[in-house]
Amino acid sequence: MGTPEGGSASLMLEFAAQAVQAKNFQLACEIYERQLQGQQSGVVDWGLLLRRADCLACSGRLHDAFELYQEAAAHKKLCVDQLDTLVSCLADQLRESLPLCPQWGILTCKECQGFLYEPVTLPCGHTFCKKCLENQRSRSRCKMCRVTQEGTEHHYRVNVLLSNFIAKWFSCEVQAAKLRHEGNVLLGDSKLQDALDKYNEAISLVSLDHLLYSNRSMIHFGLKSYELALNDAEITCKLQPYWLKGHLRKAQALVHLGKTEDALKEFLYCLVLDSGNKTAKSEAQKLLLNMLSPGHSQGELPDILQMMPHPSRIKGSLMNSLNTSDYSSNTQRLYRVNTEYKKPLTVPEDVGPPGCKTSWKLMQTPENKSDVENKKISSAETSIKLPLMGNTLKRKLSSEDACEARITEGPSKLLKRDVRVPANGGDHHSSVSTYVDPSDLDCSLCIRLLYEPVTTPCGHTYCLKCLERCLDHNPKCPLCKEDLCEYLAMRKFCKTDLMEDLIAKYFPEELKERKMVYEEEIAELSNLNTNVPIFVCTMAYPTVPCPLHIFEPCYRLMIRRCMETGTKQFGMCIGDSVKGFADYGCMLEIRNVEFFSDGRSVVDSIGKRRFKVIRHSQRDGYNTADIEYIEDEKVQEEHYAELLALHDSVYDQAYIWFTTLKPALKTRILSHFGSMPAKEIDLQVNPNGPAWCWWILAVLPLESRAQLPFLAMTSLKDRLTSIRRVLLFMRRSRTR
């Protein structure tokens, strides 16, 4: 059993732990400080001291925390694992929301942040490089939407249309990406020099690809050329300031060059970008321990605190890599690195169509340049900024407006430029050699610009509506004939985001026209008086449920259009040997549709209004009609009293007939049509008359031809009289 003093100390330490859990670090610091002061002279509880140091760091008092860490390190009571909290707090001082700045704009792979190479579109509609998907740990889950992708674990098909589009207009970038992948294979086989040659060739094609410099930095690192590795890593960070790997490679190169403080700063940047990166945290802890240990020169304030910028300035610090004020130093470094391989730096005017490069030989320092040459550099500054901002495709412009328009907005037309710097140093001029034709992004089925593009698992892209119509007839890809039964069974055709973005950004006028045509078609389909879709099948009545099994391709299309337009209505008529369908019918409203994996569906519908056909016609394989709606004529005063008496009499007669049916038959009727509706107070409130009349007509065993006249009647009295005759006939037949 402990002493009272010991019990009190344990209680206070428990309070301190609760304060830490509640993130009240100031209170925890005070408790730990009192406990340390209460210890005997010359006796230090190092665990308690380090806990206080952690609380000081968490409360933002890094200077005081450093002193305690240094004291523990001086007595060799500090190890790497005990600096986890300090490293996290230092990273928190730098952390701020840093938006991603994709270098290649729309054509950026969201996995590797590089130019899309062998693009694969997942069923969810998101597109990545094929190699990136194959290298993912969780191959069945999309990195962007986190949705599990069924059926994609073992094979990925390249998006054919997108791949052809990129290869046609971005051949340099595609070739550079191919060389990068070949270099990666050589790197995996430890053929570093061969891999380096591949990357040098790739950079000569595309000199502003951060992945090329990042991977070449890794190769230099493997060859122990740390200075060259650092140069490439710094270029990577300039091109892609918010990319973790760039800062990680830079930090590792700095470590081997003995630049400890700079390396620590880069590792902390890595933790800002990804707080869970174990490599960065571990290396930062090792460097911190080394800096805190005896023998490392320390100023009045620890060096790490002096070199760290204020949190509010960190974003600006990283963004400096994109400012034109830094262009001179950046391009000099780019030139210096490229001259290592005896190749002049080539900067694309814009990351656009292939072959459009403006060569800027940065042979002089800025102070030695003439005014004319400074104009060239000014133009180059504009050019190097644009790819970093993600502008990948440029609009047709006059030479006077080109510079300003490039910065202000994206293009509606794509062009392939051949840009050269005149020998006399004058303003550069662009000559348009080839235009991108919007037909490059046409649907192969409707031969129009893709609208709501969908990519199948086999890699072919179509308009959503075009694909659905094809799958109504045959569950195979219209181009390659691959079986799409599993894809059809998913019943979830997600639009290809990248294709939509490409069309919206670079073909806005064509898309506007395409959308206008689509909306006109939808407006026409939404008209419930003209060209109304007609299902030729059975007799349907107002207020009576009418379940349908849809399996024919034409009716699949018809039901889908009814749902897409939002009307959810179509006409139902019985067949006619001469006209195709009868002159009278009933509108049905879709309440629910249940789809099956093979494309069939069950439609739960209910009767609404009656109509008369004015004109018979067809559309896309199913019948349509121009119609006018019919309703019962209303009667007044003494005629209404007479009608009410007839109504009550016929209702009672119908009710008695139904209740005397055999139980099995009655059960089937109730399960299909529901219970018999009750009498209505006002017989003329509904333009179709009392609901029970239509219910009893649906139940009575009459042929369709005998039922049709009831639908055409506009007199409730005549309808009730006819129902009475049928019921009398049914009673006599049962008596016999």
N, C-alpha and C positions, 0 to 999 in steps of 0.2 A: 504494500500500500504506500503511495507516494506521500510526500510532505504537502502541507497546505500551499506552500509557495509553488511547488511543482504542479499541483492541481490548478492553481490560478494561471500559471504560464500556459498550460495545455488549453485551458478555456479561452485565453486570449488568442492563441494561435488558431483555434477553431473559428473564432470570430473573424480573424484575418482571412482565413480561407473562404468564409462566407462572403466577406467583402469583395474578394477577388472574383468570386463566382457572380456577384451582383455588379461587377465592373466598377466598384467604388475603390479605385486603386489608391486614391489619396488616403483614405481611412486605413487601408491595409499597410501603406508605407509608414504611417504613424505608429501603428501597433508593432510592426517589425522593428522600427527604430527604438521604441521603448524596451522591447525585449532584448535588443542588442546592448543597450545602455545598462540594463540590469545584470549583465553577465559579469563575472569576475574579471579583474584586470589581467590582461595577457591571454585570456581565453576567448576565442572567436568561434562561433557556430557558423561555419562557412555556408552551410545549406541555407540557414536563415538569412545570411547576408546576401546571397544570390537571389533569394526570393524577393528581398527588398529591392535589389537592383532591377529585377524583372518588373516589379510594380512601378518603379520610377520611370522605366522606359515606356511602359504602357500609358502612364499619365503624361507623357510628353517631356519629362525632365531627363533628356538624354545625357546632358553634361554630367549631372549627378550620378546617373546610372553608370556612365563610363568610368568614373572614379572608383566605384565599387568593383566593377569588373576588372579594372587594372590591379586593384589591391589583391583580388583573388588570384589573378594570373601571376602576380609577383611571388605569391606563396605557393604557386603550382597547384592551386585548388580549383582551377577552371579548365574544363574540357570542351571539346567542340559541341557536343550535344546540349550543353548548358547555355549556348548562345542562340538557341532557336528563337526565343522570345525577342531578343535584341534585333536579330535580323528581320523578323516580321515587323517590328516597330519601325525600323529604318525604311523598309519598303513602304509601310503605310504613310510615312512622311512624304514619299514621292508619289503615292498612288493618287490618280485622278482619272476620271472617265476619259479614256483616249479612243476616239472613233477610228475605225479602220479606214485606211486610205488605199483602196485597191489600185495597183499600178496599171492594170490592164482594163479597168472599167468593167463593162458588161462581160467581157471575155476573160475574166479572172476566175480561176478555180478557187472555190471557197475552202478547199482543203489545204492546198499548198501555197495559195496566194500567187501562183504563177500563171502564165498564159495557158489557156486550155489546150491540152494535147490529147488527142484521141478522146473527145468528149463522150461521156456516157450519161444518158438521162435515166434516172431511176423512176419507178412507177409513181412516186410522189410528185414528180415534175421538176426536181432539182438536178442540176448537171455538174459533174465533176470529171477530172481526168481519170481515164481508165486505170492507170497505174496507182493513183491515189486510192481508188476504191479497193483495189486488190491488196494494197498494203495496210488497209484499215484493220484494227483489231476486231471491231464489231462490224463485220461486213454487211450484216443484215439491217443495220440501222442508219438512216440518213443523218449526217452531221448537222444539217440545218433545221429540219423539222422533228428529228428524233423519232420518226415513225419507222416501224419495222417494215422492211421491204421483202415481201414474200417472193420466193422463187428466184432470187438474185445472188444467192450465196456462192454459186459455183461458176457462173458465167456472166460476163458483161458485154453487151453489144454496143458498138460505137454508134452514136447518132449520125446516121448517114447524111442527112441534109445539112446538119450543122457542120459536120466534118468537111464536107465538100465546100461549103461556104467559106470556112476558115482557110482551107488549103488554097482556094482560089484567090482570096484577097489578102491573105497574111502568110504568104509562102515563106518569107524570111523567118518569121516567128515560129512557124511550124517546123522548118528545118533546124532552127536553133534548139527547139524543144526535143526534136529527135536526137540531135547530137548530145543533148544533156542526158537523155535516157541511156544512150550508148555509153557515155562516159560513166554513168552510175554502174552499169554492168561491169565495166573494166575496173572501176573502183572496188566493187565487191570481190573481184578476183585479185585484188592487191596489185594491179598493174597501174601504178600511180602516174607514171610518165605518159603512158598511152592515154589515160583518162584526162591528164592535163592538156594534151594536144587536142582532144575532142572539145574541151571547154574553151580553149583559146580560139578554135575555129568557130564555135557557137557565138562567142562574144564579138568576133569580127562581123557576124551577121546582125546581131541584136545587142547593142552595147548598153542598154538600159534595163536589163533583166536581172532583178535582184537574186533570183535563184541561181543564175549562172555564177555570179560573183560569190555567193554564199558557198556553193559547192566547190568552186575553185579555191576558196579560202581553206576549206577542209582538206583539199588535196595538198596545198602548200604546207598545211599543218602537219600532214602525214610525212611530207618530205623534209620537215623541220626547217622550212623557210618561213620563220615566224613573222618577219617583217612584211613579206609579201602576203602572208595570211592575214595580218592585221590590215594591210591596205585594202584587200578585197572585202574584208568584213566591214570596214568603215564605209566603203562604197555601198555595200548592202544596206547598212543602216541609213544612209542618205536616201537611197531609193525607196526603202520601205521602213520608215521610222518606227512603226508599231509592230514589227515582226520579231517574235521571240528569238528565233534561231540566229538572226543577224547579230543581236546583242550578245547572245551566248557565245558565238564564234569569236566575236571581238574580245570578249572577256577572257576567253581561254588563251587567245594569242597574247594578250596583255600580261597574263600570268607568266607565260614562258619568256616574255621580254623583261620581266622583273618590275613591271609597272603595277605595283600592288594596289595602290589607292584607286587608280583608274579602273583596274580590273574589278575591284569591289563595287565601284559605282555602277559598272555595267551589269554585274550580277544582280544588284538591287533593281536596276531597270527591268531585268528579266522577271523579277518577282512582282514588279508593278504590273507587267503584262500578263503574268500567270503566277498567282500566289502559291499554287500547288506544285511548282516545278522543283523537284527534289534535287536535281543537279545544281541548279543555281543556289538553292538554299544551303546545300552542303558545302559548296565551294566558298560561299560568302561567310559561313561560319568559320571555316578554316583560315581564311584571310583575316577575319576579325581577331581570331585567337592569336595569330601571328603579330598583328598590330598592337594588341593589348599586352603581349608578353614583354618581359624585361629585355632591353637591348634595342627595341624599336624606338627610334627617335620620336619624342612626343613634345609638342609645343604646349603653350599655356592652355589651349583648347585642343581636344583630340582632332587630328587631321581629318578624320572622316566627317566630323561635324562642320569643319571649315569648308570642305569641298562640296558638301551637299547644298543644292539650291533650295530656296523656299518652295514648299509644295505648289504654291500658286504659279511658280515660274517654270515648273517642269514641262508642262505642255508646250509652252513657248520655246523651251530649250530643244525639245524634240522637233518641233515644227521648223526650227531654223534651217533644217536640212533642205527645206523646200523653198526658202527665201532666195530671191535673186541676189541679195547682198552677199550671200555665201557662195554664189556661183563661181566666182573666180578661183577661190581656193579649192572648191569641189572639182572643177574641171581640170585644174592643174594636177590634182591627185589622180584623176581619171587618166590624164595624159601620161603621167609618170608611170602608172601601172601598165598601161598599154605599151609604152615604149620599151618596157622590159622584154616584150616579145616582138620588138621591131615593127609594130603596127601602129599607124596613126589612128587616133580616136575618131570614130564615125558616130555622129549623133543623129538619129532619125529626126526629120522635121516634126513628124507626129507619128504616133504608134498606129499607123494606118496601113494602107495597101502595100504590098511588097515592092521592094526596089526603090521606095521613095526616100532617099537619104540625102542629107546635106552634109558634106564633109567639112568639118571645122578642125583645121590643124592648129592646135594651140601651141605653137612653137615659141611664142614670145611671152614675156611677162606683161601684165596690164599696162605698166608705166611706159613700155617701149612701143606700144601700139599706136598707129596713126589714127586720126579721127575716122577715116573710112573703115579701117579694120575694127575699130570699136563698134561701128554700126553692125558689122558682121557678128561680133560677140553679142551685141544686144539682141539681134535676131535669134542667135543660138540660145540665149537665155530664155526667150519666149518658147522656143522649141523644146528645150529640156524640161520646162515646167509642165507643159501640157500632158506628156505621157504620165507624169507623176500624179496628175489630177484625174487620170482615168479617161481622158478624151481619146478614144481609139479610132474614130472614123470622122472624116472631115467633109464639110459641105462645099459645093461648087461656089467659088467666090472670085470676085475681081481682085487683082493684085493690090488695089488700094485699100479694100475692105478686109483683106484676108486676116491680117494680124488681129484686128479688133474683134472680128466676128468669131475667131477661134476661141477667144477667151470668154465671150459672153454667152454663147449658146451652141448646142449640138446641131449637127447637120440633118437635113431631110433627105439629101442625096449623098451617096458615097462616091468618092472618086479615087482614082489611082493616079498619083502625081509623079512627075519626073522633075525633081527640084534640084537645081544646081546653083552654086555661088559663082557669079560672073568673075572672070579673071581680073577685071579692073576694080573689084571690090564694091561695085554698085549694089543697089537693092536687088534682091533675088526675085525672080519671076517664076511663076508656075505654069506649066502647060498641061492641060488635061488630056490624058492619053486614052483612058478607058473609064467608063462609068459602070457602077454596079447596077445591074438590072434588077428591079423588084421581083422579076420572074425567078431569080435565084431562090426566093423564099415562097414559091408557089406550092399549093397543094397539088399533088399528082392526080387527085381524083376529080376535083372541080376545076382545076387549072386556073385558080384565082389565088390572090394573096392569102396566106394562111390566116384563118380567123379562129381563135381559141385553139391553138396548135396542141396536139397530143402526140406523144412519141410512144410507140409500141415497144414491148420487150425486145423485139428483133431489130430495133433501131430506126424504124421508118416513121416519118412524121406526117400527119394529116390534120385537116380541120376536124374538130370534135364531131360535128354533125355528119360529116362525110364518113368518118370511121364508123360511127354508130349505124349508119345506113348499110354500110358494107357488111358489118357483123350481123345485121338482121338476116341477111341472105346466106352468109357463109362465115363460120368462125375461123377464118384464115386471113393472114396479112394479104392485102390486095396486090402487093408488089412481089414479095418473096414466097408467098404461099405457106409460111410457117404457121403451125397450129397455134391459135390464140385462145383456146378454150379456157385455160386457167385465167388468162387476162380478162376474158369476158365474164367469168364467174365472179371476179372481184367486184364488178359493177361500179368501179370507181376510176373513171378516166380523168386523171389529173392533168391540167394544162402544163405545158413546158414553159417554165418561168423565163428562162434565158431567151427562148425564141420570141416570146411575147415582148420582152424588153427590147430586143434587137429591132423588131418591127416597129414598136411604139416610138423608139428614139430616133431611128434613122429613116423610117418611111411613114411619117405622121400623116401626110396628105393621102397616100395610098390607103393607109389604115382607116382614115376618116371616111373615104369613099366606100371601102369594103364594109365598114360598120354601118354606113347609111343603107347600103343594099340589104344587109342582114336585117336591120330594123324595119325596113319596108316589107320584107318577107314576113317578119313576125307580125307586123300590123295587119297584113293581109290575112294571115292565119288566125288572127284574134277576132276577126269579124264574125259575129254569130248570126248574120243575116245572109251574107254572100259567101259562096264557096265553103259552106259549113261541112265538115267531115261527116260522112254517113257510114255507120257500121251496119252492114246488111246481114241480119241474123234472125232474131226472134222478135216477138211483140213486147214492147215496153210501155208502161203506164206511169203517169205522174204519181209521185210519193211512194211508188213500189220499188223495193230493192231489186237490182238486176246484176248479179255477179257474172263475170265473163272470164273465159280462159283465152288468152291472146297468144297465138303461136305463129300466125301467118306474117311474113315480113312486112307486107303493106300495112297491116293493122298495128304492128309494133311501132312503125314510124308514126302512124296516126296518133296513137296513145301518147307517144313521147312528145310530139308537137303540142298536143293538148296540155300537157304538163308544163312544157317550156314557155308557152304563151301566157300561162296563168289563168286561162279561161276554165280549164279542167272540164270542158263540156264537148260533147259530140252528139250527133243525131243517131237514133236507132230506128231502122225500118225493116219490114219483112221484104223478102225477095219478090220480084215480079218478072215473069218470063219474057215480057215484051220490053218494059222500060228499064229493067235491071233492079229496081226497087220501087216500093209502093209510093203513092202520092201523099200519104199521111204517116207521121211518125212522132216520136217523143224524144225530147232532149234528155240526155243522161249527164249527170254530174259525177265526176270521179271523186270518191271519198278516200280511197287508198289504193296503192298499187304494190303488189308483192312480186319481186322479180326472182326468177330461178337462174341457176348457174348457166343453163344452156340458152338463155335469152328469152324464154317464155315468161309469161307473167299472169297473175290473177288480179283482175280489176274489180274492186268493190265500188259499184255505182248505184245511183238512185235516180228515178224519173223526176223530171222537173216540168217543162212546158211542152204542150202539143204544138205541132206545126204542120203546115201544108207546103208541099214541094211546088215551087214555081218553075224551076229549071233543073234538069238532071245534068251532071257533069262528072269529070274525074280529075284527080290530081295525084301524080307520083304513085299510081297503082291502086289507089283506093277511091271510092265514090265520094262526090261532093254534091251539094245542092244549094241553090238560092231558095230561101224559105220565107214564109210569113207565119207568124204565130197566131194561133186561134184560141178563143176562150168562150165560155158559156155566156149566152144572152141572159140578161137580168129581167125578172118579172116584178110587177108592182102589186100592192094591195091584195084584192080578192084573189088574184091569180097566185100570189105568194102563199096565201092560206091554203089554197087547193094543193099547191106543190108541197107544202109542209106535211099535209096529211098523207099524200102519196109517199113521200120520203119515209115517214115513220113506219108506214105499213110495209114497204119493201125492205126496210132495214130489219124489222122484226122477222120477216120471212127469210131473209138471208141468214140471220143469226141462228134461227131454228135449223135451217138446212145444214149449216156448218157444225152445230153441236151434235147433230145426229150421225155424223160421219163415223166410220170405224176408227178406233183409237190409233192404229198404226198410220193410217192416212192422215189423220189430224196432226199427229206428231211431225210427220214429214212436212206438212204445210207450215206449221208453226216454226220449224227450224229454218225453212227457206224464206218465207215471207213475213214472219213475225205474227203477232196477234192481230186480230181484226180491230181496226180503228173504231173508236167510239163515235157516236153521233155528234155532229157539230151544231152549235147554237144558231149560227147564222149560215144558212146554206149557200149564200152567194158571196161570202167573204173571199173565197178562193176562186180565181178565174177558171180553174179546172173542175170545180164542183167538190162535193164531199170526198174525202180520201177513201172512205170505206167502199165507195162504188168501184174505184179502180182496184182495190184489194180483192174484192169478190170476183171481179172480172178476171184478174190474174189467176185466181184459184179455180174458177170454173173450168171444167174440161172441154174447152171449145177449141176448134181449129183456128189457125191464124186468120184465115179469110173471114171467119165468122166474128172474130174479135175486132177486125179493122174498122167496121162501121161505127163501133162505139167511140173509137178515137176521133173520128171525124165529126161526131155530133156536137152541135153548139147549144142544144136544148137539154137542160137537166131533166125536164119532164119526159122527153122522149127516151133518154138514157135509162131513167128509172123504170119506165114502162117496159122497155126491152129486157131489162134485167129480171123484171117480174115474170115475163113470159118464159125466159130461160129457166128460172127457178121452178116454175110450174111444170115445165117439161121434165126437169130433173126429178121432181117428186113423183110424177106419173111413171117415169121409167123405173124408179126404184120400187114402186108398188107392184108393177108387173113382175 
